[in-house]
Amino acid sequence: MASLLVKILGAMTPPPFVQPTDYDGWEVKWKFLVFRPGLFQNQAYLLAGLLAYVAIAIYGKYVNSKRANSWYNAHLTLLQDQFSSPTSASGLIADGYTDFFNFSTGRRAIASLHTVFSLRPRQDPLQLIYHFGWQMYDLRYNPYDELILDFKLDAEMAASIPDYVWAVLAKDEFASIKDKRWDLTFTRTADHASLPASLSVMTEWADVTDNLFKATPALSLTKVLSDPINLKYFKSISVTDQPRERPAVPLTPAEREKHVILCLAVPPADKAAETIPLVSAMFTFIDGLTKMNLRPETRSKMKKVREDVDKEIREEAVKEKKEEAAEDKKAARRKAELERVSRLSAAEQKKIIERDRKRALKRSQGKVVRKS
C-alpha cells in the first residue's frame, strides 16, 4: 500500500527545473538570484491579457457611469421644474455597473416617475464578445443602452381616463417587445399615415389612436415623434392600464394602475441634452389624456375584453389550485403509505416491493400494447 502511494505521489510530482545552459537572452542578476525574462513568455502573455481585461473593465465602468450621469445632469433642471421631489438625497443610484435608477415624486397627475437605465455590460469583455457573437447569429438581436421613464399616474388622473392599452414603437422592437410586455398583447399593430415609416401604432381600436393624437392641441405628438433627432433615440411610448407581466390572479381595483412608459436609447454623453424636448413633451402629453372622448361602443368593447381576460385568468388560477391540491393529496397518501410500510417486517416489505414492481411492469406492458 505504501509503495502504491509513493508511486502516485511520484507521478504527481513535477519534474525538477533544469536550467538551460545555452540561454543567451537578457537576464538580471542580484547576488545568488537570477531573473531571465525569456523563460517567462507564456506568463507575460497571461499577465498582458489580465491587464487588458482589467483596463477594459475600468474603462467600460467609466463609460457607463458617464453616460448615465450625463443624461441625469442634463435633465435634472427639467425634473426640478416638474417635481417637488425630483430625485433622492443621493441623486442617481447605481446598482452594479450597468443599472442606474432615479425616483421622482410630487407633481399633479403623476404619482411618480421611475427612471431606469439598463446599459450594455461594457465592464465585462466576455459578455460583449457573447453579445457580438449572438448578433452575428441572429441579425434581429440589437443590444443597446436602454432608458425607461415609467410615469405612474395618480389615482385621480387614472380614474378620469378610460381603460386601454396603446403604444407607438420603432419597428425594430417588434421582435422582442411582446415577449417583454404582456399588456401589449391586447393590441393590434398598424401603420399610421401621420408617423414615419420606421414607426407603427399598437392599439386596441383606431378610435383610441385618433383621440390620443388630437387630445392635446398644444402638442402634436406625431410631429414630436417625426423629429429626426427624437427618432435617433426613440424606441416606444405606451399608455397602459394593464401590468407588464401576466398576473397569476385578476387584479383588484385597488391594485390596478395606469402608466405612461417612454423607452429610449441612451444618447452619448456629449449629446445627452438632445432628448430633453422629447422628455419634456411627455408631461404635456400626460396632462392632455383627460381630453379623450372615446365612442361608447369603443369603451364597451374594451371593457368586454378585460372581463374576458380576467375570467380566463381566474379559471386558470382555479385549475392550477386544484391541480396543486391533487398533487399535495397524492403526496400525502404516498408519504402515509411509506410510513406504514416502514413499520412492517423485512419479509413483508419485500413482498410489497415485489407486488409494486409487477404492477408497474403490467402497466408499462399495457401502454406498449395500446400504442402498437
VOGUVEX-877803 format. One record per residue: residue in three letters; y, z, x of N, C-alpha, C in turn. Coordinates in steps of 0.05 Angstrom, whole numbers, padded with zeros to 5 digits, always signed. Atoms other than C-alpha are relative to their C-alpha. Example, Ala and Ser with C-alpha at 12.3 -4.5 7.8 and 13.67 -1.06 7.14 Angstrom:
VOGUVEX-877803
ALA-00024+00000+00018-00090+00156+00246+00024+00000+00018
SER-00024-00001-00016-00021+00143+00273+00022+00014-00015
end
This chain:
VOGUVEX-877803
MET-00024+00000+00017+00000+00000+00000+00025+00000+00017
ALA-00023-00001-00018+00047+00018+00057+00005-00026+00014
SER-00003+00026-00014+00033-00047+00093+00011-00021-00018
LEU-00011+00019+00020+00048-00086+00029+00030+00004-00003
LEU-00029-00006+00003+00115-00050+00022+00015-00010+00025
VAL-00013+00009-00025+00131-00065+00095+00004-00031+00000
LYS-00002+00029+00001+00116-00139+00084+00022-00009-00019
ILE-00020+00008+00019+00160-00142+00022+00028+00005+00011
LEU-00026-00006-00012+00218-00108+00058+00006-00019+00022
GLY-00005+00019-00021+00208-00154+00117+00008-00027-00010
ALA-00007+00026+00012+00212-00215+00072+00029+00000-00011
MET-00027-00003+00011+00277-00188+00041+00021+00003+00022
THR-00020-00005-00021+00310-00172+00108+00010-00027+00011
PRO-00011+00025-00011+00357-00227+00131-00005-00002+00029
PRO+00004+00003-00028+00345-00257+00199+00023+00010+00017
PRO-00022-00010-00016+00386-00228+00256+00019-00023+00008
PHE-00020+00019-00007+00450-00263+00275-00004-00009+00028
VAL+00003+00012-00027+00443-00310+00334+00027-00013+00007
GLN-00026+00010-00008+00509-00323+00368-00003-00027+00014
PRO+00003+00026-00014+00515-00397+00386+00013+00000+00027
THR-00010+00001-00028+00524-00408+00460+00018-00024+00005
ASP-00015+00024-00004+00556-00476+00451+00026-00001-00016
TYR-00025-00001+00016+00616-00453+00409+00024-00006+00018
ASP-00023+00008-00016+00678-00488+00436+00026+00000-00016
GLY-00024-00001+00017+00727-00473+00379+00019+00023+00008
TRP-00020-00022-00005+00786-00426+00376-00012+00027-00007
GLU+00010-00027+00005+00770-00352+00380+00020+00020+00008
VAL-00018-00022-00006+00806-00286+00382-00017+00023+00011
LYS+00015-00022-00013+00782-00231+00429+00018+00025+00002
TRP-00014-00026-00004+00802-00158+00430-00021+00021+00007
LYS+00021-00018-00011+00761-00111+00473-00027-00012-00004
PHE+00028+00010+00005+00689-00119+00450-00002-00016-00025
LEU+00001+00015+00025+00708-00154+00385+00008-00029+00005
VAL-00005+00029-00002+00707-00230+00379+00000-00012-00028
PHE-00002+00013+00026+00731-00269+00318+00001-00030+00005
ARG+00001+00029-00003+00711-00342+00314+00003-00013-00028
PRO-00005+00011+00027+00743-00375+00252-00018-00023-00007
GLY+00017+00023+00006+00700-00437+00259-00027+00007-00012
LEU+00026-00008+00011+00639-00397+00238+00002+00009-00029
PHE-00004-00010+00027+00670-00378+00171+00013-00021-00018
GLN-00012+00021+00017+00686-00445+00139-00006+00004-00029
ASN+00007-00004+00029+00649-00431+00074+00016+00023-00012
GLN-00016-00023+00010+00683-00363+00067+00029-00008-00003
ALA-00028+00009+00002+00750-00397+00080+00004-00016-00026
TYR-00002+00015+00024+00737-00446+00023-00001+00018-00025
LEU+00002-00019+00023+00717-00389-00024+00026+00015-00003
LEU-00025-00015+00001+00779-00350-00005+00023-00017-00011
ALA-00021+00019+00010+00824-00411-00016-00003-00005-00030
GLY+00004+00003+00028+00792-00422-00084+00008+00024-00016
LEU-00008-00025+00013+00802-00349-00103+00030+00002-00001
LEU-00029-00002-00001+00875-00351-00081+00012-00020-00019
ALA-00010+00021+00018+00886-00416-00120-00003+00009-00029
TYR+00005-00011+00028+00855-00384-00183+00020+00021-00007
VAL-00019-00021+00005+00899-00323-00176+00029-00011-00003
ALA-00027+00012+00002+00961-00366-00165+00004-00014-00026
ILE-00001+00014+00026+00946-00409-00226+00002+00021-00023
ALA-00001-00020+00021+00934-00346-00268+00028+00013-00002
ILE-00027-00012-00001+01000-00315-00246+00021-00019-00011
TYR-00019+00020+00009+01038-00379-00258-00003-00005-00030
GLY+00005+00004+00028+01005-00390-00326+00010+00023-00017
LYS-00011-00023+00014+01022-00320-00348+00030-00001-00001
TYR-00029+00003+00000+01094-00332-00327+00010-00021-00019
VAL-00008+00022+00018+01099-00398-00365-00002+00008-00029
ASN+00004-00009+00028+01071-00368-00429+00021+00020-00008
SER-00019-00020+00006+01116-00308-00426+00028-00012-00002
LYS-00026+00012+00001+01177-00351-00411+00004-00017-00025
ARG-00002+00017+00024+01162-00399-00469+00006+00018-00025
ALA-00002-00017+00023+01154-00343-00520+00027+00015+00000
ASN-00025-00015-00001+01214-00302-00496+00024-00018-00002
SER-00022+00018+00003+01259-00363-00491+00005-00007-00029
TRP-00003+00006+00028+01245-00382-00563+00011+00025-00015
TYR-00009-00025+00014+01254-00309-00585+00030+00005+00005
ASN-00029-00005-00007+01321-00302-00548+00018-00021-00013
ALA-00016+00021+00011+01346-00369-00574+00004+00004-00030
HIS-00001-00004+00029+01331-00349-00647+00008+00028-00008
LEU-00005-00028+00007+01349-00276-00643+00026+00003-00016
THR-00025-00002+00016+01421-00287-00668-00005-00008-00029
LEU+00006+00008+00028+01394-00324-00729-00015+00022-00014
LEU+00015-00022+00012+01345-00267-00743+00019+00023-00006
GLN-00019-00022+00004+01401-00216-00735+00019-00006-00023
ASP-00017+00008+00023+01444-00255-00785-00015+00003-00026
GLN+00015+00001+00025+01388-00257-00836-00013+00027-00008
PHE+00015-00024+00006+01353-00190-00830+00015+00025+00010
SER-00011-00025-00010+01377-00118-00825-00016+00012+00022
SER+00018-00009-00022+01317-00103-00780-00013-00025+00011
PRO+00010+00025-00009+01307-00168-00743-00024+00002+00020
THR+00022-00003-00020+01258-00140-00691-00006+00029+00003
SER+00008-00027-00005+01222-00078-00669+00017+00011+00024
ALA-00015-00012-00021+01252-00029-00619-00006-00012+00027
SER+00009+00011-00026+01212-00060-00562+00004-00030+00002
GLY-00003+00029-00001+01230-00132-00580-00025-00015-00004
LEU+00024+00016+00003+01178-00186-00574-00024+00015+00012
ILE+00023-00015-00008+01109-00154-00569-00022-00020+00010
ALA+00021+00016-00012+01056-00184-00523-00027+00013-00004
ASP+00028-00009+00002+00982-00179-00537-00017-00017+00018
GLY+00013+00017-00020+00949-00204-00474+00020-00020+00011
TYR-00017+00020-00014+00976-00267-00440+00005-00024-00018
THR-00004+00024+00017+00973-00316-00498+00011+00006-00028
ASP-00008-00007+00027+00992-00278-00561+00025+00018+00001
PHE-00025-00015+00002+01062-00253-00578+00008+00003-00029
PHE-00006-00006+00028+01089-00221-00642+00028+00010-00003
ASN-00025-00013+00007+01154-00203-00676-00001+00004-00031
PHE+00001-00007+00028+01164-00170-00744+00029+00006-00009
SER-00027-00003+00010+01229-00175-00784-00001+00008-00029
THR-00002-00009+00028+01248-00140-00849+00029+00005-00007
GLY-00027-00007+00010+01308-00125-00892+00016-00024-00007
ARG-00016+00023+00010+01330-00188-00929-00007-00004-00030
ARG+00005+00007+00028+01338-00207-01002-00020-00022-00002
ALA+00021+00019+00006+01278-00245-01029-00023-00001+00020
ILE+00021+00001-00020+01238-00236-00965-00008+00028+00007
ALA+00009-00027-00007+01196-00174-00956-00003+00003+00031
SER+00003-00001-00029+01181-00191-00883-00004-00028+00011
LEU+00006+00025-00015+01177-00246-00831-00017+00008+00024
HIS+00019-00006-00022+01117-00243-00785+00000-00025+00018
THR-00001+00022-00019+01128-00288-00724-00023+00003+00020
VAL+00024-00002-00017+01064-00303-00685-00002-00024+00018
PHE+00004+00020-00021+01057-00342-00620-00030+00000+00008
SER+00027+00003-00011+00987-00368-00601+00001-00022+00020
LEU-00005+00020-00021+00996-00402-00535-00026-00008+00014
ARG+00024+00010-00014+00947-00441-00492-00006+00020+00023
PRO+00007-00019-00021+00908-00399-00441+00006-00010+00028
ARG-00008+00011-00026+00947-00423-00381-00008+00019+00023
GLN+00007-00019-00021+00928-00360-00343-00030-00001+00007
ASP+00029+00002-00005+00854-00380-00345-00007-00029+00006
PRO+00006+00028-00007+00838-00445-00307-00027-00009-00012
LEU+00026+00008+00011+00766-00444-00333+00003-00009-00029
GLN-00005+00007+00028+00789-00445-00405+00015-00026-00002
LEU-00015+00025+00000+00838-00500-00390-00018-00024+00006
ILE+00020+00022-00006+00782-00542-00359-00018-00005-00024
TYR+00017+00003+00024+00739-00528-00421+00015-00015-00022
HIS-00016+00014+00020+00795-00550-00468+00004-00029+00007
PHE-00004+00028-00008+00807-00613-00428-00026-00015-00004
GLY+00025+00013+00004+00733-00630-00428-00006-00005-00030
TRP+00005+00003+00028+00727-00618-00503+00019-00021-00012
GLN-00019+00020+00009+00789-00660-00514-00009-00028+00007
MET+00011+00026-00008+00756-00717-00477-00024-00008-00018
TYR+00023+00005+00017+00694-00709-00521+00008-00005-00029
ASP-00009+00003+00028+00730-00701-00588+00030-00007+00001
LEU-00027+00009-00002+00793-00742-00590+00018+00012-00021
ARG-00016-00014+00021+00816-00705-00653+00009+00027+00009
TYR-00007-00027-00010+00819-00640-00614+00025-00001+00016
ASN-00025+00002-00014+00890-00629-00592+00013+00028+00002
PRO-00011-00027-00003+00906-00558-00568+00030+00000+00006
TYR-00029-00002-00005+00979-00538-00568+00009+00029-00003
ASP-00012-00026+00004+01024-00477-00566+00009+00003-00029
GLU-00005-00003+00028+01025-00454-00638+00019+00023-00006
LEU-00018-00021+00010+01081-00415-00672-00001+00000-00030
ILE+00001-00003+00029+01073-00389-00743+00021+00020-00008
LEU-00019-00018+00013+01130-00360-00783-00009+00005-00028
ASP+00012-00006+00026+01100-00325-00843+00020+00017-00016
PHE-00019-00014+00017+01153-00307-00895-00015+00011-00024
LYS+00012-00012+00024+01124-00258-00945+00022+00006-00020
LEU-00020-00004+00021+01164-00259-01010-00002+00028-00012
ASP+00001-00026+00012+01184-00193-01041-00009-00002-00029
ALA+00013+00000+00026+01156-00172-01108+00018-00013-00021
GLU-00018+00012+00020+01218-00192-01148+00001-00030+00002
MET+00000+00029-00005+01221-00261-01116-00026-00012-00009
ALA+00026+00010+00007+01146-00271-01124-00004-00002-00030
ALA+00003+00000+00029+01149-00254-01198+00016-00022-00013
SER-00019+00019+00012+01205-00304-01210-00008-00029+00005
ILE+00008+00027-00005+01168-00366-01185-00029-00004-00009
PRO+00027+00005+00011+01105-00400-01212-00021+00004+00022
ASP+00023-00001-00018+01036-00393-01181-00009-00028+00007
TYR+00009+00026-00008+01020-00454-01140-00005+00000+00030
VAL+00004+00004-00028+00997-00479-01072+00011-00028+00006
TRP-00013+00025-00007+01038-00534-01038+00005+00000+00030
ALA-00005+00002-00029+01046-00560-00967+00009-00028+00007
VAL-00005+00025-00014+01075-00614-00924-00011+00004+00029
LEU+00011-00004-00027+01038-00625-00858-00002-00026+00015
ALA+00004+00024-00017+01031-00672-00800-00029-00009-00003
LYS+00027+00011+00005+00972-00718-00808-00020+00007+00021
ASP+00019-00008-00020+00942-00697-00742-00012+00028-00004
GLU+00010-00026+00006+00930-00629-00773-00022-00001-00021
PHE+00020+00003+00022+00883-00656-00828-00028+00010+00009
ALA+00028-00006-00008+00820-00647-00786-00007+00029+00000
SER+00006-00029-00004+00827-00572-00779+00012+00018-00020
ILE-00015-00019+00015+00875-00543-00829-00015+00011-00024
LYS+00015-00011+00023+00828-00537-00889-00023+00019+00009
ASP+00019-00019-00011+00778-00501-00844+00014+00027+00005
LYS-00014-00025-00006+00832-00450-00827+00014+00011-00025
ARG-00016-00008+00023+00867-00447-00895-00016-00005-00026
TRP+00015+00003+00025+00823-00434-00956+00019-00006-00023
ASP-00018+00004+00022+00884-00434-01001+00007-00030-00004
LEU-00007+00029+00002+00898-00508-00985-00023-00016-00013
THR+00021+00015+00014+00831-00527-01016+00006-00003-00030
PHE-00009+00003+00027+00867-00520-01083+00015-00027-00004
THR-00018+00023+00001+00908-00582-01066-00014-00027+00004
ARG+00008+00027-00006+00901-00657-01062+00021-00013+00018
THR-00018+00011-00020+00932-00699-01007+00010-00027-00009
ALA-00012+00025+00007+00980-00756-01018+00025-00005+00018
ASP-00024+00007-00014+01035-00793-00981+00024+00001-00020
HIS-00024-00002+00017+01107-00788-01006+00021-00019+00012
ALA-00018+00021-00010+01159-00843-01002+00024+00012+00014
SER-00024-00012-00012+01214-00794-00981-00006+00012+00028
LEU+00008-00013-00025+01175-00769-00920-00008-00022+00021
PRO+00009+00019-00021+01160-00803-00853-00030-00005-00003
ALA+00028+00008+00003+01093-00838-00847-00019+00020+00014
SER+00017-00019-00014+01068-00783-00800-00005+00026-00016
LEU+00003-00025+00017+01073-00730-00856-00013-00007-00026
SER+00012+00002+00026+01034-00720-00920+00005+00025-00016
VAL-00003-00023+00019+01040-00675-00981-00027+00009-00009
MET+00024-00012+00012+00985-00628-01004+00010+00016-00024
THR-00010-00013+00024+00998-00607-01076-00021+00000-00022
GLU+00018-00001+00023+00962-00587-01139+00008-00021-00021
TRP-00010+00020+00019+01006-00631-01183+00026-00011+00010
ALA-00024+00013-00010+01061-00681-01169+00025+00013-00010
ASP-00023-00015+00011+01108-00640-01213+00010+00021+00019
VAL-00008-00021-00019+01108-00585-01161+00016-00013+00023
THR-00013+00013-00022+01128-00633-01105+00028-00009-00009
ASP-00026+00009+00009+01184-00664-01146+00020+00023-00003
ASN-00018-00023+00003+01213-00596-01163+00008+00012+00027
LEU-00007-00012-00026+01210-00569-01092+00019-00018+00016
PHE-00019+00017-00015+01245-00630-01063+00028-00001-00012
LYS-00026+00000+00013+01301-00622-01114+00010+00028-00006
ALA-00007-00027+00009+01303-00546-01121+00026+00010+00012
THR-00024-00011-00014+01359-00534-01070+00019-00023+00005
PRO-00020+00022-00005+01419-00582-01076+00013+00002+00027
ALA-00014-00003-00026+01449-00552-01013-00018-00008+00024
LEU+00018+00007-00022+01387-00571-00973-00018-00023-00009
SER+00019+00022+00005+01349-00637-00971-00024+00005+00018
LEU+00024-00006-00016+01280-00616-00948-00011-00025+00013
THR+00011+00025-00011+01259-00688-00939+00017-00009+00024
LYS-00018+00008-00023+01320-00700-00894-00006+00017+00024
VAL+00006-00019-00022+01304-00638-00853-00026-00008+00014
LEU+00026+00007-00012+01232-00659-00843-00001-00028+00012
SER-00001+00028-00012+01252-00731-00826+00016-00001+00026
ASP-00016-00001-00024+01297-00709-00769-00018-00004+00024
PRO+00018+00005-00023+01267-00736-00704-00005+00024+00018
ILE+00004-00024-00017+01279-00671-00666-00019+00019-00014
ASN+00018-00018+00015+01246-00630-00721-00029-00010+00000
LEU+00027+00011+00000+01187-00678-00723-00015+00005+00025
LYS+00014-00005-00025+01172-00665-00650-00016+00026+00000
TYR+00012-00027-00001+01154-00593-00665-00013+00007-00027
PHE+00010-00008+00026+01137-00592-00739-00030-00006-00003
LYS+00028+00003+00006+01064-00581-00758-00006+00002-00030
SER+00004-00003+00029+01065-00556-00830+00019+00021-00012
ILE-00014-00020+00016+01103-00518-00883-00016+00003-00026
SER+00016-00004+00025+01067-00487-00943+00012+00023-00016
VAL-00007-00021+00019+01083-00446-01004-00026+00007-00015
THR+00026-00006+00011+01023-00408-01030-00001+00027-00014
ASP+00005-00026+00014+01002-00354-01079-00028+00010+00005
GLN+00028-00007-00005+00931-00351-01051-00003+00009+00029
PRO+00005-00009-00028+00902-00316-00989-00010-00023+00017
ARG+00008+00021-00018+00888-00358-00929-00031+00000+00005
GLU+00029-00001-00001+00816-00334-00927-00011+00006-00027
ARG+00012-00004+00026+00770-00335-00987-00007+00029-00004
PRO+00007-00029+00005+00766-00265-01017-00028+00004-00009
ALA+00028-00006+00008+00699-00232-01029-00001+00006-00030
VAL-00003-00006+00028+00723-00209-01098+00027-00009-00009
PRO-00026+00008+00010+00780-00232-01143+00021+00022+00006
LEU-00021-00019-00006+00846-00201-01123+00013+00011-00025
THR-00014-00012+00022+00881-00152-01169+00029-00009+00001
PRO-00028+00008+00000+00953-00167-01190+00016+00014+00022
ALA-00014-00014-00021+00977-00113-01141-00006-00011+00027
GLU+00007+00011-00026+00941-00147-01084+00010-00028+00005
ARG-00008+00028-00003+00968-00217-01096+00028-00001+00013
GLU-00025+00004-00015+01023-00241-01050+00007-00030+00000
LYS-00009+00028-00003+01065-00304-01043+00014-00003+00027
HIS-00010+00005-00027+01082-00333-00976+00011-00028+00003
VAL-00009+00026-00010+01122-00389-00945-00006+00000+00030
ILE+00010+00000-00027+01090-00408-00879+00008-00025+00014
LEU-00008+00022-00017+01121-00452-00826-00015+00000+00026
CYS+00015+00002-00024+01078-00476-00769+00013-00021+00018
LEU-00013+00017-00020+01109-00506-00706-00015-00001+00026
ALA+00007+00000-00029+01092-00527-00636+00023+00013+00015
VAL-00021-00014-00015+01129-00482-00588+00014-00019+00019
PRO-00014+00019-00018+01183-00522-00552+00000+00011+00028
PRO-00003-00010-00028+01191-00518-00476+00022+00020+00002
ALA-00019-00022-00003+01232-00460-00451+00029-00011+00000
ASP-00028+00010-00002+01293-00504-00436+00009-00015-00025
LYS-00007+00013+00026+01291-00534-00507-00005+00019-00023
ALA+00008-00019+00021+01277-00470-00546+00019-00001-00023
ALA-00019+00000+00022+01341-00477-00587-00003-00023-00019
GLU+00002+00024+00017+01320-00544-00616-00012+00005-00028
THR+00012-00007+00026+01281-00510-00673+00018+00018-00017
ILE-00018-00017+00016+01340-00467-00696+00007-00012-00027
PRO-00007+00011+00027+01362-00516-00751-00023+00000-00019
LEU+00024+00001+00017+01291-00522-00778-00006+00028-00011
VAL+00006-00028+00009+01280-00446-00780+00022+00009-00019
SER-00023-00007+00017+01350-00436-00810-00003-00012-00028
ALA+00003+00013+00026+01334-00486-00865-00020+00014-00018
MET+00021-00013+00015+01274-00444-00886+00012+00022-00018
PHE-00013-00021+00017+01320-00388-00912+00013-00012-00024
THR-00012+00014+00023+01358-00437-00956-00022-00010-00019
PHE+00023+00010+00016+01292-00467-00979-00012+00023-00017
ILE+00012-00023+00015+01264-00398-00999+00019+00009-00022
ASP-00018-00009+00021+01327-00379-01037+00001-00020-00023
GLY+00000+00019+00022+01321-00443-01078-00026-00002-00015
LEU+00026+00001+00014+01249-00431-01100+00002+00008-00029
THR-00003-00010+00027+01273-00396-01163+00011-00021-00019
LYS-00012+00021+00017+01306-00460-01188-00020-00021-00010
MET+00021+00019+00009+01239-00495-01201-00003+00002-00030
ASN+00004+00002+00029+01227-00518-01272-00024-00017-00006
LEU+00024+00015+00004+01155-00538-01279-00005-00005-00030
ARG+00007+00005+00028+01129-00570-01343-00021+00020-00009
PRO+00019-00019+00011+01089-00524-01389-00029-00008+00005
GLU+00028+00008-00004+01026-00566-01382-00008+00003+00029
THR+00006-00005-00028+01031-00561-01306-00007+00029+00005
ARG+00005-00028-00003+01035-00486-01310-00028+00008-00011
SER+00025-00008+00013+00976-00481-01358-00024-00011+00016
LYS+00022+00011-00017+00932-00527-01314-00004+00017+00025
MET+00003-00016-00024+00946-00486-01252-00011+00028-00007
LYS+00011-00025+00009+00932-00422-01290-00030-00002-00005
LYS+00028+00004+00006+00866-00450-01314-00017-00002+00026
VAL+00013+00003-00026+00847-00469-01242-00005+00027+00012
ARG+00003-00026-00012+00859-00398-01218-00020+00018-00016
GLU+00020-00015+00016+00819-00368-01276-00028-00009+00007
ASP+00026+00010-00007+00761-00413-01259-00009+00009+00028
VAL+00007-00008-00027+00764-00396-01185-00007+00030+00001
ASP+00006-00029+00002+00767-00321-01200-00027+00005-00013
LYS+00026-00003+00013+00707-00329-01246-00022-00007+00019
GLU+00020+00008-00020+00668-00365-01192-00004+00021+00021
ILE+00001-00021-00021+00685-00312-01140-00014+00025-00011
ARG+00012-00024+00012+00666-00256-01188-00030-00004-00004
GLU+00029+00005+00004+00599-00288-01205-00015+00000+00026
GLU+00013+00000-00026+00583-00299-01132-00002+00029+00011
ALA+00000-00028-00009+00602-00226-01117-00022+00016-00014
VAL+00021-00014+00016+00556-00201-01173-00027-00008+00010
LYS+00026+00011-00010+00499-00246-01149-00007+00012+00027
GLU+00005-00011-00026+00507-00222-01078-00007+00030-00001
LYS+00005-00028+00003+00509-00150-01100-00028+00005-00011
LYS+00028-00003+00010+00444-00159-01140-00020-00006+00022
GLU+00018+00007-00022+00411-00192-01080-00002+00023+00020
GLU+00000-00023-00019+00432-00134-01035-00015+00024-00012
ALA+00014-00022+00013+00406-00083-01086-00030-00005+00001
ALA+00029+00007-00001+00339-00120-01089-00011+00003+00028
GLU+00009-00004-00028+00335-00121-01013-00003+00029+00007
ASP+00001-00028-00005+00351-00047-01010-00024+00013-00013
LYS+00023-00011+00015+00298-00032-01063-00026-00007+00014
LYS+00024+00010-00014+00247-00074-01026-00004+00016+00026
ALA+00002-00015-00025+00263-00039-00960-00008+00029-00005
ALA+00008-00028+00007+00257+00030-00994-00030+00001-00006
ARG+00029+00001+00006+00188+00011-01021-00017-00003+00025
ARG+00015+00004-00025+00166-00014-00953+00000+00025+00017
LYS-00001-00025-00015+00190+00050-00920-00018+00021-00011
ALA+00018-00019+00013+00154+00093-00971-00029-00006+00005
GLU+00028+00008-00005+00090+00053-00961-00008+00007+00029
LEU+00006-00006-00028+00094+00061-00885-00003+00030+00004
GLU+00003-00029-00002+00105+00136-00892-00027+00009-00012
ARG+00026-00007+00012+00044+00140-00938-00023-00007+00018
VAL+00022+00009-00018+00000+00100-00891-00001+00018+00025
SER-00001-00016-00025+00023+00142-00831-00014+00026-00003
ARG+00013-00026+00005-00006+00204-00864-00030-00003-00003
LEU+00029+00004+00004-00076+00173-00872-00014+00002+00027
SER+00017-00001-00025-00133+00176-00822+00001-00027+00013
ALA+00000+00025-00016-00142+00124-00768-00017-00021-00013
ALA+00018+00019+00013-00201+00092-00805+00012-00012-00024
GLU-00013+00010+00024-00162+00086-00870+00023-00019+00007
GLN-00022+00018-00009-00102+00057-00833-00011-00027+00009
LYS+00011+00025-00010-00147+00005-00801-00009-00017-00024
LYS+00008+00015+00024-00175-00015-00870+00024-00013-00013
ILE-00024+00011+00013-00105-00023-00898+00012-00023+00016
ILE-00011+00022-00017-00082-00065-00838-00017-00025-00003
GLU+00017+00023+00003-00143-00110-00845+00003-00013-00027
ARG-00005+00010+00027-00131-00117-00920+00026-00016-00001
ASP-00026+00014+00000-00058-00136-00909-00002-00026+00016
ARG+00003+00024-00016-00079-00186-00856-00014-00022-00016
LYS+00014+00020+00016-00128-00221-00903+00018-00011-00022
ARG-00018+00010+00021-00076-00224-00959+00021-00019+00012
ALA-00020+00018-00012-00025-00255-00912-00013-00027+00007
LEU+00015+00024-00007-00078-00305-00889-00004-00018-00024
LYS+00004+00015+00025-00094-00325-00961+00026-00012-00010
ARG-00026+00012+00009-00020-00334-00978+00008-00024+00017
SER-00007+00023-00017-00009-00379-00918-00018-00024-00005
GLN+00018+00022+00006-00071-00420-00935+00007-00013-00027
GLY-00009+00011+00026-00046-00427-01007+00024-00018+00003
LYS-00024+00017-00005+00021-00454-00982-00008-00026+00012
VAL+00008+00025-00013-00014-00505-00938-00013-00019-00020
VAL+00014+00016+00021-00058-00529-00997+00021-00013-00019
ARG-00020+00011+00019+00003-00537-01043+00017-00022+00013
LYS-00016+00020-00014+00042-00576-00990-00016-00026+00003
SER+00017+00023-00004-00017-00623-00978-00005-00014-00027
end
